[in-house]
Amino acid sequence: MKRIIYLYCLVLLICSRFALSQNENKQNTESSQINSTLFLQFRKLDSNLVRVELNDIKAVFADPIISLNKPNRFLVLARGIYFNNSDTNEKLGVFVFDDSLVSVLRTIDIINYAGDYTFTVAKIWKDTLTLHGESPGKGLQSVDMKYKLFFWDKYK
């Protein structure tokens, strides 16, 4: 009887470790999908793109008809870093992704970015997005940027 219980516990331990590794692989795949999609979006602007950094992701319940329990859009804030003739240029992009975080439904804005501020999605209220920029240690004042969101219009 002790052997059966021991074997049962061993099987449960192996199964749980396998499930954890599968979950980690899934998360790595999702983040690499987001990065590759963002890379393509930033690459459209300039072919000298070196890398993309993900700054912030916020879930949005944009269409309550589809689902009240799970987010159906995601706001993604990312930075594209370009290198051209020993010059580094950065752009900050705000994108609306679908609920699977695979495709970009809309590019809200892409701005030239000097790297002086650290931007985050501060507030999403109804159809307004507020980005907040802090400049830690640089002596600059904080910045708030507001955008109008129109989630129902997928094709703009």
C-alpha positions as CSV (number, residue, x, y, z in Angstrom):
1,M,0.0,0.0,0.0
2,K,2.9,2.4,0.8
3,R,4.4,1.7,-2.6
4,I,1.2,2.6,-4.4
5,I,0.9,5.8,-2.5
6,Y,4.6,6.6,-3.1
7,L,4.2,5.9,-6.9
8,Y,1.1,8.0,-7.0
9,C,2.8,10.9,-5.4
10,L,5.8,10.5,-7.7
11,V,3.5,10.6,-10.8
12,L,1.7,13.7,-9.5
13,L,5.0,15.4,-8.9
14,I,6.3,14.6,-12.4
15,C,3.0,15.7,-14.0
16,S,3.0,19.0,-12.1
17,R,6.6,19.8,-13.2
18,F,5.7,19.0,-16.8
19,A,2.6,21.3,-16.6
20,L,4.8,24.1,-15.1
21,S,7.4,23.8,-17.9
22,Q,4.6,23.8,-20.5
23,N,3.2,27.0,-19.0
24,E,6.6,28.7,-19.1
25,N,7.0,27.7,-22.7
26,K,3.6,29.1,-23.6
27,Q,4.4,32.5,-21.9
28,N,7.8,32.7,-23.7
29,T,6.0,32.0,-27.0
30,E,3.4,34.7,-26.3
31,S,6.0,37.3,-25.5
32,S,8.0,36.4,-28.6
33,Q,4.9,36.8,-30.7
34,I,4.2,40.2,-29.3
35,N,7.8,41.3,-29.8
36,S,7.8,40.0,-33.4
37,T,4.5,41.8,-34.2
38,L,5.9,45.0,-32.6
39,F,9.1,44.6,-34.6
40,L,7.2,44.5,-37.8
41,Q,5.2,47.6,-36.8
42,F,8.3,49.6,-36.0
43,R,10.1,48.2,-39.0
44,K,7.5,49.9,-41.3
45,L,8.8,53.3,-40.2
46,D,12.5,52.7,-40.7
47,S,14.5,49.6,-41.8
48,N,17.3,50.4,-39.4
49,L,15.4,49.0,-36.4
50,V,17.7,47.2,-34.0
51,R,15.4,46.0,-31.3
52,V,12.0,46.5,-29.6
53,E,11.3,46.8,-25.9
54,L,8.0,46.3,-24.3
55,N,7.1,49.0,-21.8
56,D,3.6,48.3,-20.7
57,I,0.5,46.2,-21.4
58,K,-3.0,47.0,-20.1
59,A,-6.1,44.8,-20.6
60,V,-9.1,46.7,-21.8
61,F,-12.8,45.7,-21.8
62,A,-13.6,47.5,-25.0
63,D,-16.6,45.6,-26.2
64,P,-19.0,44.4,-23.4
65,I,-21.2,42.7,-26.0
66,I,-18.4,40.2,-26.7
67,S,-17.5,39.5,-23.2
68,L,-17.9,41.0,-19.7
69,N,-15.5,38.6,-18.0
70,K,-12.3,38.8,-20.1
71,P,-10.5,41.6,-21.8
72,N,-11.1,41.8,-25.6
73,R,-8.4,44.4,-26.4
74,F,-5.0,45.2,-25.0
75,L,-3.1,48.5,-25.1
76,V,0.6,47.9,-25.6
77,L,3.2,50.6,-25.1
78,A,6.6,49.8,-26.7
79,R,9.8,51.4,-27.7
80,G,11.6,50.9,-31.0
81,I,15.4,51.5,-31.1
82,Y,17.0,52.4,-34.4
83,F,20.7,52.6,-35.2
84,N,21.9,54.6,-38.2
85,N,25.5,55.7,-38.8
86,S,26.6,55.7,-35.1
87,D,23.4,57.6,-34.2
88,T,20.7,56.0,-32.0
89,N,17.1,57.1,-32.5
90,E,14.1,55.9,-30.4
91,K,10.4,55.9,-31.1
92,L,7.6,55.2,-28.6
93,G,4.5,53.4,-30.0
94,V,1.0,52.9,-28.6
95,F,-0.9,50.0,-30.1
96,V,-4.2,48.3,-29.7
97,F,-3.9,44.5,-29.9
98,D,-6.6,42.0,-30.2
99,D,-7.6,39.7,-27.4
100,S,-5.0,37.0,-28.4
101,L,-2.1,39.5,-28.4
102,V,-1.2,38.4,-31.9
103,S,-2.2,41.2,-34.3
104,V,-2.3,44.9,-34.1
105,L,-5.8,46.3,-34.6
106,R,-4.8,50.0,-34.6
107,T,-1.7,52.1,-34.1
108,I,-2.7,55.0,-31.8
109,D,0.5,57.0,-32.0
110,I,4.2,56.7,-32.7
111,I,6.3,59.6,-31.3
112,N,10.0,60.4,-31.5
113,Y,11.5,59.6,-28.1
114,A,14.7,60.8,-26.6
115,G,14.7,58.4,-23.7
116,D,14.5,61.1,-21.0
117,Y,11.2,59.8,-19.7
118,T,9.8,56.5,-18.6
119,F,6.3,56.1,-20.0
120,T,3.5,54.0,-18.6
121,V,-0.3,53.7,-19.3
122,A,-1.6,55.8,-16.4
123,K,-5.3,55.7,-17.0
124,I,-7.9,54.3,-19.3
125,W,-11.3,55.9,-18.9
126,K,-14.2,55.2,-21.3
127,D,-12.6,56.3,-24.6
128,T,-9.6,58.2,-23.3
129,L,-6.1,56.9,-22.7
130,T,-3.6,58.8,-20.6
131,L,0.2,58.1,-20.8
132,H,2.3,59.3,-17.9
133,G,6.0,60.1,-18.3
134,E,8.4,60.4,-15.4
135,S,12.0,61.5,-15.7
136,P,13.8,59.8,-12.8
137,G,16.9,61.8,-11.8
138,K,16.9,64.0,-14.9
139,G,15.2,67.0,-13.3
140,L,12.4,67.2,-15.9
141,Q,8.8,67.7,-15.1
142,S,6.4,64.8,-15.5
143,V,4.4,64.6,-18.8
144,D,0.9,63.5,-19.4
145,M,-0.3,62.7,-23.0
146,K,-4.0,62.0,-23.7
147,Y,-5.4,60.1,-26.7
148,K,-9.0,59.3,-27.8
149,L,-9.6,55.7,-28.3
150,F,-12.2,54.3,-30.7
151,F,-12.1,50.5,-30.1
152,W,-15.1,49.7,-32.2
153,D,-13.4,51.0,-35.4
154,K,-11.0,48.2,-36.2
155,Y,-10.0,49.5,-39.7
156,K,-8.7,53.0,-38.9
